[in-house]
Amino acid sequence: MKRLRRCITLTIQNKGLFPAIADIAKSNYWIKLVKVNLVAAKDQSIVSGNKITLVPNLDAGETKEMSWLIKGKGTVTIEAGAPQTGIKKLDVTL
């Protein structure tokens, strides 16, 4: 039986002119960190990489790259963002 493993690499970027979290808001309970969440199907498993990653901050124009190794077929969903920045969803077919 063949075991299918696929690597997904994602680059998130702050295209805005301001940081995702202002310095004064870093100690504020109400401002949330940028969260990257990988949602796998029941028959898929994450071999490497974190299911949930919290990004402390993204300065203006800054990028962050993350990768996962997924075992299985089908579609995974990646959600990235925060309430104050907006949340994007991306479906990736393996």
C-alpha positions as CSV (number, residue, x, y, z in Angstrom):
1,M,0.0,0.0,0.0
2,K,1.3,3.4,-1.0
3,R,1.5,6.1,1.7
4,L,0.9,9.5,0.2
5,R,2.7,12.4,1.9
6,R,2.5,15.9,0.6
7,C,4.4,19.0,1.7
8,I,2.5,22.3,2.0
9,T,4.5,25.6,2.3
10,L,2.6,28.8,3.1
11,T,3.9,32.3,3.1
12,I,1.9,34.9,5.0
13,Q,2.6,38.6,4.4
14,N,1.4,41.8,6.0
15,K,0.7,44.0,2.9
16,G,-0.4,46.9,5.1
17,L,1.6,50.0,6.1
18,F,1.3,49.3,9.8
19,P,2.2,46.3,12.0
20,A,-0.5,43.7,12.6
21,I,-0.3,44.5,16.3
22,A,0.8,47.9,17.5
23,D,3.5,48.0,20.3
24,I,1.0,49.5,22.8
25,A,-1.5,46.7,22.1
26,K,0.9,43.8,22.8
27,S,0.1,43.8,26.5
28,N,-3.6,44.3,25.8
29,Y,-5.9,41.3,26.4
30,W,-8.4,42.3,23.7
31,I,-5.9,42.4,20.7
32,K,-5.4,38.9,19.4
33,L,-2.2,37.4,17.8
34,V,-2.2,36.3,14.2
35,K,-3.3,32.7,14.1
36,V,-2.5,30.1,11.4
37,N,-4.7,27.0,11.7
38,L,-4.4,23.9,9.4
39,V,-7.7,21.9,9.3
40,A,-7.1,18.3,8.1
41,A,-9.8,15.7,7.2
42,K,-10.4,12.6,9.4
43,D,-8.4,10.4,7.1
44,Q,-5.4,12.8,7.0
45,S,-2.7,13.3,9.6
46,I,-0.1,16.0,10.1
47,V,3.3,14.3,10.0
48,S,5.3,17.5,10.7
49,G,4.4,21.1,11.5
50,N,2.0,22.5,14.0
51,K,-1.7,22.4,13.6
52,I,-2.0,25.9,15.2
53,T,0.7,28.5,15.0
54,L,0.4,31.9,16.8
55,V,2.5,34.6,15.1
56,P,3.6,37.2,17.6
57,N,3.6,40.1,15.1
58,L,4.0,40.9,11.4
59,D,5.5,44.3,10.7
60,A,4.5,46.2,7.6
61,G,5.7,44.3,4.6
62,E,7.0,41.4,6.7
63,T,6.5,37.8,5.6
64,K,6.5,34.5,7.5
65,E,6.9,31.1,6.0
66,M,5.6,27.8,7.5
67,S,5.5,24.2,6.2
68,W,3.6,21.0,6.9
69,L,3.9,17.4,5.8
70,I,0.5,15.8,5.4
71,K,-0.2,12.1,5.1
72,G,-3.4,11.3,3.1
73,K,-5.5,12.5,0.2
74,G,-8.2,15.1,-0.2
75,T,-8.4,18.8,0.8
76,V,-7.0,20.6,3.7
77,T,-8.0,24.1,4.8
78,I,-5.6,26.8,6.0
79,E,-7.0,29.7,8.0
80,A,-4.8,32.7,8.8
81,G,-5.5,36.0,10.5
82,A,-6.8,37.8,13.5
83,P,-10.0,39.7,14.3
84,Q,-8.3,43.0,13.9
85,T,-6.6,42.1,10.6
86,G,-9.2,39.8,8.9
87,I,-9.1,36.1,8.4
88,K,-8.3,34.4,5.0
89,K,-9.2,30.8,4.2
90,L,-7.3,28.7,1.6
91,D,-8.3,25.2,0.4
92,V,-5.4,23.0,-0.7
93,T,-6.0,19.8,-2.7
94,L,-3.4,17.1,-2.0
